[in-house]
Amino acid sequence: MHQHAAMVTGGATRLGRYFSEALADAGYDIALHVNRSREEAEKVAHVIRAKGRECEIFPCDFLSDDLSDLIQSAKQCFPGLNLLLNSASTYEPAPIAATELAALETQFRVNMFTPLLLTRHFAEAVQKGQVINIIDNKVAYHQYPYAAYLLSKKSLAEMTRMAALEFAPRIRINGIAPGVVLPASQRTSDYIKWRIEGIPLKRQGDPNHLVQALHYLLDNPFVAGQILFVDGGESINLEGRHSENYSA
């Protein structure tokens, strides 16, 4: 019986690192995808091996390398591969009026085309398994200052539902849409406080909340095609403007 194994894209930094280490704690060996963060990947691999799990690093540039090789290499290294977690992402804000073709191509290729193609190659390589896509609670909105990024994530959300239908029952596919959990380093404390004011639960999230969501999706065999928003209710706070909340 082969040990369970997971391919985690972008698994060396930010949320990807939390997911990689949580999966190791759950008994998975880790195929750790990395692009430029090789030093961070070595540190994560060391932590995972210290937990008693195997971890191998798989470099791949999603803008230029062959994606089919990534899954095949992971499967050869870990015959028990049965989970693909698409966490890698790229982000470049710009409204539609300032969006160039290159920005569209880069963000769609990393954030949507790659998860789609990796899902295809994963389904070809394994008999049974799961795919979990890390999305963004911004898909609930139409925030045009992030046009290319947000459109790519909205497409990823729709792809998650579509693929869940196509590959069921053999491959179970879901998504997680984080809210304010790990804000970018350039965000000020005032900005984060302002964001929290718009969250019904009036608090910032913690990576452990996302790990709990991950375990739920892994462990519940009757959940497919769902996107679990872990955002304190921020994405449902769409009351809109009306006469009773109008202040003249």
Secondary structure, DSSP 4 states (H G I P E B T S, - for coil): -PPPEEEEETTTSHHHHHHHHHHHHTT-EEEEEESS-HHHHHHHHHHHHHTT--EEEEE--TTTS-HHHHHHHHHHH-TTEEEEEE-------B-GGG--HHHHHHHHIIIIIHHHHHHHHHHHH-SSEEEEEE--GGGGS--TTBHHHHHHHHHHHHHHHHHHHHHTTTEEEEEEEE-SSS--TT--HHHHHHHHHTSTT-S---HHHHHHHHHHHHH-TT--S-EEEESTTGGG------GGG---
